[in-house]
Amino acid sequence: MSKEKKVKEYDPEKSYIMGEHIFHKGFDEIGEIVGTGMTTDQIKNIVVVFPKAGQKRLVIDYKKNN
């Protein structure tokens, strides 16, 4: 029996954890989260590896100013 991967659609306002799989509409691909970090401006991000688009750093927990 194989385990099905649960895939979430990427949303910069959401949180994610290492090992999760996300779908990115812009790349039209599913990637795996392989790292997390923070910019010098204290913006949280994840490192995701996509089969075609390669490694990308994406913002998470982003709160828009109203």
N, CA, C and O atoms as a Tinker XYZ file with bonds, in Angstrom:
   264  protein
     1  N      0.837000   -1.196000    0.000000    73     2
     2  CA     0.000000    0.000000    0.000000    64     1     3
     3  C      0.874000    1.250000    0.000000    63     2     4     5
     4  O      1.833000    1.343000    0.767000    81     3
     5  N      0.548000    2.196000   -0.848000    73     3     6
     6  CA     1.320000    3.437000   -0.887000    64     5     7
     7  C      0.570000    4.537000   -0.154000    63     6     8     9
     8  O     -0.660000    4.579000   -0.147000    81     7
     9  N      1.332000    5.417000    0.457000    73     7    10
    10  CA     0.737000    6.553000    1.156000    64     9    11
    11  C      0.505000    7.665000    0.146000    63    10    12    13
    12  O      1.396000    8.009000   -0.631000    81    11
    13  N     -0.705000    8.227000    0.164000    73    11    14
    14  CA    -0.982000    9.368000   -0.697000    64    13    15
    15  C     -0.468000   10.632000   -0.042000    63    14    16    17
    16  O     -0.646000   10.825000    1.161000    81    15
    17  N      0.165000   11.493000   -0.815000    73    15    18
    18  CA     0.644000   12.775000   -0.304000    64    17    19
    19  C     -0.528000   13.746000   -0.254000    63    18    20    21
    20  O     -1.296000   13.854000   -1.210000    81    19
    21  N     -0.659000   14.441000    0.850000    73    19    22
    22  CA    -1.675000   15.473000    0.959000    64    21    23
    23  C     -1.050000   16.766000    0.446000    63    22    24    25
    24  O     -0.041000   17.230000    0.976000    81    23
    25  N     -1.647000   17.337000   -0.574000    73    23    26
    26  CA    -1.095000   18.526000   -1.215000    64    25    27
    27  C     -1.975000   19.726000   -0.914000    63    26    28    29
    28  O     -3.192000   19.680000   -1.092000    81    27
    29  N     -1.340000   20.811000   -0.451000    73    27    30
    30  CA    -2.050000   22.065000   -0.189000    64    29    31
    31  C     -1.702000   23.049000   -1.296000    63    30    32    33
    32  O     -0.594000   23.029000   -1.831000    81    31
    33  N     -2.659000   23.912000   -1.635000    73    31    34
    34  CA    -2.363000   24.968000   -2.601000    64    33    35
    35  C     -1.609000   26.085000   -1.882000    63    34    36    37
    36  O     -2.002000   26.495000   -0.790000    81    35
    37  N     -0.535000   26.575000   -2.487000    73    35    38
    38  CA     0.279000   27.621000   -1.881000    64    37    39
    39  C     -0.510000   28.908000   -1.723000    63    38    40    41
    40  O     -1.182000   29.363000   -2.649000    81    39
    41  N     -0.418000   29.485000   -0.537000    73    39    42
    42  CA    -1.024000   30.764000   -0.215000    64    41    43
    43  C     -0.033000   31.490000    0.700000    63    42    44    45
    44  O      0.265000   30.985000    1.783000    81    43
    45  N      0.486000   32.652000    0.304000    73    43    46
    46  CA     1.496000   33.334000    1.111000    64    45    47
    47  C      1.010000   33.745000    2.499000    63    46    48    49
    48  O      1.827000   34.071000    3.360000    81    47
    49  N     -0.299000   33.737000    2.733000    73    47    50
    50  CA    -0.832000   34.103000    4.038000    64    49    51
    51  C     -0.919000   32.909000    4.992000    63    50    52    53
    52  O     -1.245000   33.087000    6.165000    81    51
    53  N     -0.634000   31.701000    4.511000    73    51    54
    54  CA    -0.728000   30.477000    5.323000    64    53    55
    55  C      0.643000   30.059000    5.850000    63    54    56    57
    56  O      1.677000   30.585000    5.439000    81    55
    57  N      0.617000   29.092000    6.777000    73    55    58
    58  CA     1.837000   28.507000    7.337000    64    57    59
    59  C      2.025000   27.102000    6.792000    63    58    60    61
    60  O      1.055000   26.413000    6.473000    81    59
    61  N      3.276000   26.684000    6.688000    73    59    62
    62  CA     3.609000   25.351000    6.195000    64    61    63
    63  C      4.766000   24.800000    7.017000    63    62    64    65
    64  O      5.459000   25.545000    7.709000    81    63
    65  N      4.968000   23.484000    6.934000    73    63    66
    66  CA     6.068000   22.853000    7.661000    64    65    67
    67  C      6.907000   21.993000    6.726000    63    66    68    69
    68  O      6.474000   21.618000    5.636000    81    67
    69  N      8.116000   21.692000    7.181000    73    67    70
    70  CA     9.039000   20.853000    6.405000    64    69    71
    71  C      8.361000   19.534000    6.029000    63    70    72    73
    72  O      7.636000   18.938000    6.827000    81    71
    73  N      8.611000   19.101000    4.813000    73    71    74
    74  CA     8.088000   17.821000    4.352000    64    73    75
    75  C      6.732000   17.899000    3.692000    63    74    76    77
    76  O      6.330000   16.957000    3.008000    81    75
    77  N      6.009000   18.999000    3.877000    73    75    78
    78  CA     4.707000   19.141000    3.230000    64    77    79
    79  C      4.896000   19.327000    1.725000    63    78    80    81
    80  O      5.950000   19.763000    1.262000    81    79
    81  N      3.861000   18.989000    0.984000    73    79    82
    82  CA     3.846000   19.192000   -0.461000    64    81    83
    83  C      2.831000   20.263000   -0.776000    63    82    84    85
    84  O      1.715000   20.246000   -0.258000    81    83
    85  N      3.224000   21.213000   -1.641000    73    83    86
    86  CA     2.326000   22.302000   -2.013000    64    85    87
    87  C      2.219000   22.400000   -3.533000    63    86    88    89
    88  O      3.143000   22.046000   -4.266000    81    87
    89  N      1.065000   22.891000   -3.983000    73    87    90
    90  CA     0.851000   23.167000   -5.401000    64    89    91
    91  C      0.965000   24.664000   -5.604000    63    90    92    93
    92  O      0.312000   25.440000   -4.906000    81    91
    93  N      1.792000   25.078000   -6.558000    73    91    94
    94  CA     1.963000   26.497000   -6.875000    64    93    95
    95  C      1.350000   26.751000   -8.246000    63    94    96    97
    96  O      1.815000   26.215000   -9.252000    81    95
    97  N      0.290000   27.583000   -8.281000    73    95    98
    98  CA    -0.419000   27.857000   -9.543000    64    97    99
    99  C      0.478000   28.463000  -10.606000    63    98   100   101
   100  O      0.381000   28.106000  -11.780000    81    99
   101  N      1.352000   29.380000  -10.200000    73    99   102
   102  CA     2.228000   30.056000  -11.156000    64   101   103
   103  C      3.185000   29.121000  -11.868000    63   102   104   105
   104  O      3.486000   29.305000  -13.048000    81   103
   105  N      3.667000   28.108000  -11.139000    73   103   106
   106  CA     4.582000   27.125000  -11.727000    64   105   107
   107  C      3.820000   25.927000  -12.288000    63   106   108   109
   108  O      4.375000   25.140000  -13.055000    81   107
   109  N      2.540000   25.788000  -11.904000    73   107   110
   110  CA     1.700000   24.652000  -12.282000    64   109   111
   111  C      2.376000   23.331000  -11.896000    63   110   112   113
   112  O      2.405000   22.373000  -12.668000    81   111
   113  N      2.922000   23.318000  -10.661000    73   111   114
   114  CA     3.664000   22.150000  -10.177000    64   113   115
   115  C      3.442000   21.922000   -8.692000    63   114   116   117
   116  O      3.056000   22.824000   -7.949000    81   115
   117  N      3.698000   20.693000   -8.288000    73   115   118
   118  CA     3.714000   20.317000   -6.880000    64   117   119
   119  C      5.169000   20.215000   -6.453000    63   118   120   121
   120  O      5.987000   19.593000   -7.130000    81   119
   121  N      5.478000   20.835000   -5.324000    73   119   122
   122  CA     6.836000   20.787000   -4.801000    64   121   123
   123  C      6.846000   20.364000   -3.349000    63   122   124   125
   124  O      5.812000   20.371000   -2.682000    81   123
   125  N      8.035000   19.993000   -2.856000    73   123   126
   126  CA     8.198000   19.580000   -1.466000    64   125   127
   127  C      8.965000   20.650000   -0.698000    63   126   128   129
   128  O      9.969000   21.177000   -1.178000    81   127
   129  N      8.483000   20.961000    0.495000    73   127   130
   130  CA     9.146000   21.942000    1.356000    64   129   131
   131  C     10.355000   21.272000    1.997000    63   130   132   133
   132  O     10.226000   20.275000    2.707000    81   131
   133  N     11.536000   21.840000    1.732000    73   131   134
   134  CA    12.786000   21.256000    2.226000    64   133   135
   135  C     13.506000   22.155000    3.218000    63   134   136   137
   136  O     14.531000   21.765000    3.776000    81   135
   137  N     12.978000   23.360000    3.446000    73   135   138
   138  CA    13.624000   24.261000    4.382000    64   137   139
   139  C     12.716000   25.406000    4.767000    63   138   140   141
   140  O     11.729000   25.696000    4.090000    81   139
   141  N     13.068000   26.054000    5.872000    73   139   142
   142  CA    12.347000   27.240000    6.327000    64   141   143
   143  C     13.364000   28.298000    6.717000    63   142   144   145
   144  O     14.521000   27.985000    6.999000    81   143
   145  N     12.931000   29.542000    6.732000    73   143   146
   146  CA    13.860000   30.599000    7.115000    64   145   147
   147  C     13.151000   31.907000    7.341000    63   146   148   149
   148  O     11.923000   31.976000    7.400000    81   147
   149  N     13.965000   32.960000    7.469000    73   147   150
   150  CA    13.440000   34.290000    7.691000    64   149   151
   151  C     14.386000   35.289000    7.016000    63   150   152   153
   152  O     15.606000   35.133000    7.064000    81   151
   153  N     13.816000   36.298000    6.398000    73   151   154
   154  CA    14.631000   37.318000    5.754000    64   153   155
   155  C     15.181000   38.275000    6.809000    63   154   156   157
   156  O     14.795000   38.210000    7.976000    81   155
   157  N     16.076000   39.154000    6.397000    73   155   158
   158  CA    16.614000   40.145000    7.324000    64   157   159
   159  C     15.528000   41.123000    7.780000    63   158   160   161
   160  O     15.678000   41.793000    8.802000    81   159
   161  N     14.438000   41.199000    7.016000    73   159   162
   162  CA    13.286000   42.038000    7.382000    64   161   163
   163  C     12.269000   41.279000    8.234000    63   162   164   165
   164  O     11.157000   41.755000    8.463000    81   163
   165  N     12.666000   40.087000    8.702000    73   163   166
   166  CA    11.817000   39.245000    9.560000    64   165   167
   167  C     10.574000   38.715000    8.851000    63   166   168   169
   168  O      9.520000   38.563000    9.468000    81   167
   169  N     10.699000   38.436000    7.566000    73   167   170
   170  CA     9.606000   37.830000    6.799000    64   169   171
   171  C      9.892000   36.332000    6.693000    63   170   172   173
   172  O     10.955000   35.923000    6.227000    81   171
   173  N      8.923000   35.518000    7.135000    73   171   174
   174  CA     9.093000   34.061000    7.107000    64   173   175
   175  C      9.017000   33.546000    5.677000    63   174   176   177
   176  O      8.280000   34.080000    4.849000    81   175
   177  N      9.796000   32.492000    5.396000    73   175   178
   178  CA     9.746000   31.891000    4.074000    64   177   179
   179  C     10.031000   30.397000    4.150000    63   178   180   181
   180  O     10.515000   29.883000    5.159000    81   179
   181  N      9.717000   29.724000    3.057000    73   179   182
   182  CA     9.990000   28.293000    2.917000    64   181   183
   183  C     10.824000   28.085000    1.655000    63   182   184   185
   184  O     10.753000   28.873000    0.713000    81   183
   185  N     11.602000   27.026000    1.652000    73   183   186
   186  CA    12.349000   26.623000    0.464000    64   185   187
   187  C     11.635000   25.391000   -0.079000    63   186   188   189
   188  O     11.450000   24.397000    0.624000    81   187
   189  N     11.238000   25.479000   -1.349000    73   187   190
   190  CA    10.468000   24.407000   -1.984000    64   189   191
   191  C     11.207000   23.939000   -3.227000    63   190   192   193
   192  O     11.708000   24.751000   -4.005000    81   191
   193  N     11.271000   22.622000   -3.409000    73   191   194
   194  CA    11.886000   22.065000   -4.616000    64   193   195
   195  C     10.768000   21.548000   -5.523000    63   194   196   197
   196  O      9.972000   20.689000   -5.146000    81   195
   197  N     10.745000   22.114000   -6.742000    73   195   198
   198  CA     9.773000   21.718000   -7.763000    64   197   199
   199  C     10.514000   20.929000   -8.845000    63   198   200   201
   200  O     11.664000   21.243000   -9.153000    81   199
   201  N      9.870000   19.905000   -9.427000    73   199   202
   202  CA    10.537000   19.092000  -10.449000    64   201   203
   203  C     11.063000   19.888000  -11.642000    63   202   204   205
   204  O     12.184000   19.646000  -12.089000    81   203
   205  N     10.278000   20.836000  -12.168000    73   203   206
   206  CA    10.697000   21.602000  -13.346000    64   205   207
   207  C     11.237000   22.986000  -12.982000    63   206   208   209
   208  O     12.254000   23.417000  -13.526000    81   207
   209  N     10.561000   23.684000  -12.066000    73   207   210
   210  CA    10.946000   25.056000  -11.710000    64   209   211
   211  C     12.184000   25.099000  -10.815000    63   210   212   213
   212  O     12.811000   26.149000  -10.674000    81   211
   213  N     12.534000   23.972000  -10.216000    73   211   214
   214  CA    13.709000   23.920000   -9.355000    64   213   215
   215  C     13.423000   24.423000   -7.948000    63   214   216   217
   216  O     12.280000   24.415000   -7.491000    81   215
   217  N     14.476000   24.860000   -7.269000    73   215   218
   218  CA    14.361000   25.326000   -5.888000    64   217   219
   219  C     13.906000   26.775000   -5.851000    63   218   220   221
   220  O     14.473000   27.634000   -6.527000    81   219
   221  N     12.870000   27.039000   -5.049000    73   219   222
   222  CA    12.310000   28.390000   -4.921000    64   221   223
   223  C     12.122000   28.732000   -3.452000    63   222   224   225
   224  O     11.834000   27.861000   -2.630000    81   223
   225  N     12.287000   30.005000   -3.132000    73   223   226
   226  CA    12.040000   30.507000   -1.782000    64   225   227
   227  C     10.725000   31.285000   -1.843000    63   226   228   229
   228  O     10.596000   32.229000   -2.622000    81   227
   229  N      9.751000   30.889000   -1.020000    73   227   230
   230  CA     8.420000   31.486000   -1.041000    64   229   231
   231  C      8.066000   32.063000    0.324000    63   230   232   233
   232  O      8.395000   31.478000    1.356000    81   231
   233  N      7.402000   33.198000    0.328000    73   231   234
   234  CA     6.964000   33.870000    1.553000    64   233   235
   235  C      5.811000   33.085000    2.179000    63   234   236   237
   236  O      4.955000   32.549000    1.477000    81   235
   237  N      5.806000   33.027000    3.533000    73   235   238
   238  CA     4.676000   32.434000    4.257000    64   237   239
   239  C      4.278000   33.363000    5.401000    63   238   240   241
   240  O      5.018000   34.280000    5.756000    81   239
   241  N      3.103000   33.115000    5.969000    73   239   242
   242  CA     2.578000   33.903000    7.094000    64   241   243
   243  C      2.576000   35.399000    6.802000    63   242   244   245
   244  O      2.757000   36.209000    7.711000    81   243
   245  N      2.376000   35.769000    5.548000    73   243   246
   246  CA     2.407000   37.169000    5.149000    64   245   247
   247  C      1.059000   37.812000    5.459000    63   246   248   249
   248  O      0.014000   37.320000    5.033000    81   247
   249  N      1.092000   38.888000    6.186000    73   247   250
   250  CA    -0.136000   39.611000    6.543000    64   249   251
   251  C     -0.164000   40.931000    5.782000    63   250   252   253
   252  O      0.730000   41.767000    5.915000    81   251
   253  N     -1.212000   41.096000    4.982000    73   251   254
   254  CA    -1.356000   42.340000    4.216000    64   253   255
   255  C     -1.813000   43.465000    5.136000    63   254   256   257
   256  O     -2.624000   43.258000    6.039000    81   255
   257  N     -1.278000   44.660000    4.891000    73   255   258
   258  CA    -1.722000   45.843000    5.650000    64   257   259
   259  C     -3.026000   46.335000    5.042000    63   258   260   261
   260  O     -3.132000   46.514000    3.828000    81   259
   261  N     -4.009000   46.549000    5.894000    73   259   262
   262  CA    -5.320000   47.009000    5.393000    64   261   263
   263  C     -5.393000   48.502000    5.365000    63   262   264
   264  O     -6.417000   49.062000    4.973000    81   263
